[in-house]
Amino acid sequence: MKQIAIEAKKREMGKKERNIIRKEGGIPCVVYGKDITSFCISVNERTFEKELHAHGMNALFNLVIDKDQYTAMIAEIQREPLSKKIKHIDFHKVALDTAVTATVPVHLDGDCKGVREGAILEQLMWEIEIEALPLNVPDHIVVDVTNLGLGEELKVAELKAPEGVSFVSPADEVVVIAAKPKKEEEETTETAEATAEPQVIKKGKEEEEK
């Protein structure tokens, strides 16, 4: 993942200052990290939205503030409930040689064998938590479902991680399943019940003579 340069301006704290920034087309932000004292900045709304749309939540930003530069990732984005406009951004300063954890989307790929056999492909995990160096954080994780048969499932432990990436999500968590159609499952259950041998209860001799 490449670093995306974006210009920012230092700002003062306070509700009045934040409102002015928003009216001028900016987004109030805060930058924090292990080796720095947190401080407030603003970025251009249109520029940031464009980069966010192109590179996603795990984009690696190079915040250019006057003569200083900070490598950072998005920690949190707050949006207005109705308009969905960005209200505030938290940036987390990172070091390129120190691993970070991130949540990335899961994309399914391949012509599933189970679907050809009548299965319904159900994706149970849409995001997965990973650990990697900032430049190795992927845009998404691709899960190949080509060989997934009818009634089979894929767990995190069975996924192949990209080079330099390790999975943090629980290994036994199910990502996707080629589920049998409900009608087929019901018919199988009914058939099993119908063919089950009935239990015969015999009365003892003394009980029969009573």
C-alpha positions in Angstrom: 0.0 0.0 0.0 1.4 3.4 -1.0 1.4 6.5 1.2 -1.1 9.1 0.2 0.0 12.7 0.7 -2.7 15.0 2.0 -2.2 18.6 3.2 -3.5 19.5 6.7 -3.6 22.6 8.9 -3.1 22.8 12.7 -6.2 24.1 14.5 -7.3 25.2 17.9 -9.6 23.0 20.0 -13.2 24.1 20.7 -16.7 23.8 19.3 -16.7 27.2 17.7 -13.4 26.4 15.8 -14.8 23.1 14.6 -18.0 24.8 13.2 -15.9 27.4 11.3 -13.8 24.6 9.8 -16.9 22.7 8.6 -18.4 25.9 7.1 -15.2 26.5 5.1 -15.3 23.0 3.6 -12.9 21.3 6.1 -13.0 18.4 8.5 -11.8 18.7 12.1 -9.4 15.9 13.0 -7.1 14.8 15.8 -3.8 13.1 15.5 -2.4 10.9 18.3 0.2 8.2 18.7 2.5 6.4 21.1 5.4 8.9 20.8 3.6 12.2 20.4 1.3 14.5 22.2 -2.1 14.5 20.5 -2.9 17.6 18.5 -5.8 19.0 16.3 -5.7 19.5 12.6 -8.1 20.0 9.7 -8.2 18.5 6.2 -10.1 19.5 3.1 -13.4 17.6 3.0 -13.5 17.1 -0.8 -9.9 16.0 -1.1 -10.2 13.5 1.8 -13.5 12.0 0.6 -11.9 11.4 -2.8 -8.9 9.6 -1.3 -11.1 7.6 1.1 -13.3 6.5 -1.8 -10.3 5.4 -3.8 -8.2 3.7 -1.1 -10.6 2.7 1.7 -10.5 2.9 5.5 -7.0 1.3 5.7 -5.3 3.9 3.6 -1.9 5.0 4.7 -1.8 8.8 4.8 1.2 11.1 4.8 -0.2 14.2 6.7 1.7 17.3 5.5 1.5 20.0 8.1 3.7 23.0 7.2 7.2 21.6 7.3 6.3 18.5 9.3 5.0 15.2 8.0 3.2 12.4 9.9 2.5 8.9 8.7 -0.9 7.9 10.0 -3.9 5.6 9.5 -7.6 6.3 10.2 -8.6 5.2 13.7 -12.2 6.4 13.5 -14.5 8.4 11.4 -17.6 10.1 12.8 -20.5 10.9 10.4 -23.7 12.9 10.6 -26.6 10.4 11.2 -28.7 11.6 8.3 -26.5 13.3 5.7 -23.6 10.9 6.3 -21.2 13.8 6.0 -17.9 13.3 7.8 -18.1 15.1 11.1 -14.7 14.2 12.6 -11.6 12.0 12.0 -9.2 10.4 14.4 -5.8 9.7 12.9 -3.4 7.3 14.5 0.3 8.0 13.9 2.2 4.8 12.9 5.8 3.7 12.3 6.5 1.9 9.0 8.6 -0.7 10.8 6.0 -1.5 13.5 3.1 -3.9 12.8 -0.5 -2.6 13.2 -3.8 -4.4 13.4 -6.5 -3.5 10.9 -10.0 -4.7 9.9 -10.2 -5.4 6.1 -13.1 -6.5 3.9 -13.4 -10.2 2.8 -14.1 -10.8 -0.9 -15.2 -14.2 -2.3 -13.8 -15.4 -5.6 -14.2 -18.4 -7.8 -17.0 -20.6 -9.2 -18.1 -22.5 -6.1 -18.4 -26.3 -6.7 -21.1 -26.5 -4.0 -23.3 -24.0 -5.8 -23.2 -26.1 -8.9 -24.4 -29.0 -6.7 -27.3 -27.0 -5.5 -25.8 -25.3 -2.4 -26.5 -21.7 -1.3 -23.3 -19.8 -0.7 -23.6 -17.9 2.6 -20.8 -15.5 3.6 -20.8 -15.2 7.4 -17.7 -13.0 7.8 -17.6 -9.8 5.8 -14.5 -8.4 7.5 -11.4 -10.0 9.1 -8.9 -8.6 11.5 -5.3 -8.8 10.4 -1.8 -7.8 11.6 0.9 -6.4 9.2 3.4 -3.6 8.7 1.5 -0.5 7.6 2.7 -0.8 4.0 1.6 -4.4 3.8 -2.0 -3.9 5.0 -4.1 -5.1 2.0 -7.2 -3.4 0.6 -9.1 -6.7 1.1 -8.6 -10.4 1.6 -9.6 -12.7 -1.2 -11.2 -16.1 -0.3 -11.2 -18.7 -3.1 -14.4 -20.8 -2.9 -13.8 -22.8 -6.1 -13.4 -26.2 -4.3 -16.0 -25.6 -1.6 -18.4 -28.5 -1.8 -22.1 -28.9 -0.8 -22.4 -28.6 2.9 -18.8 -27.6 3.4 -17.4 -24.5 5.1 -14.2 -22.5 5.2 -12.8 -21.2 8.5 -10.2 -18.5 9.2 -7.6 -21.2 9.9 -8.0 -22.5 6.3 -7.5 -19.2 4.6 -4.2 -18.2 2.9 -2.9 -14.9 4.2 -1.0 -12.6 1.8 2.8 -12.3 2.3 3.6 -10.3 5.4 0.1 -10.6 6.8 -1.2 -12.7 9.6 -4.8 -13.2 10.8 -5.9 -12.0 14.2 -9.5 -13.1 14.0 -10.3 -16.5 15.8 -9.0 -19.5 13.7 -12.3 -21.4 14.2 -14.5 -18.6 13.0 -16.5 -19.6 9.9 -16.0 -17.3 6.9 -18.3 -18.9 4.3 -20.4 -22.0 3.9 -21.9 -23.8 0.9 -25.2 -24.6 2.8 -27.6 -27.2 1.7 -31.0 -25.8 0.7 -33.5 -25.9 3.7 -36.0 -27.9 1.7 -33.4 -30.6 1.1 -32.5 -30.6 4.8 -36.1 -31.0 5.8 -36.7 -33.8 3.4 -33.6 -35.6 4.7 -34.8 -35.2 8.3 -38.3 -36.5 7.4 -36.9 -39.5 5.5 -34.7 -40.4 8.5 -37.6 -40.2 10.9 -39.9 -42.3 8.6 -37.3 -45.1 8.1 -36.4 -45.2 11.8 -37.4 -48.6 13.4 -40.2 -48.1 16.0 -39.3 -49.1 19.5 -41.3 -52.2 20.8 -42.1 -52.3 24.5 -42.9 -55.8 25.8 -44.9 -56.3 28.9 -43.6 -58.7 31.5 -45.6 -61.9 32.2 -46.7 -60.8 35.6 -48.1 -57.5 34.2 -50.0 -59.3 31.4 -51.7 -61.6 33.9 -53.0 -58.7 36.0 
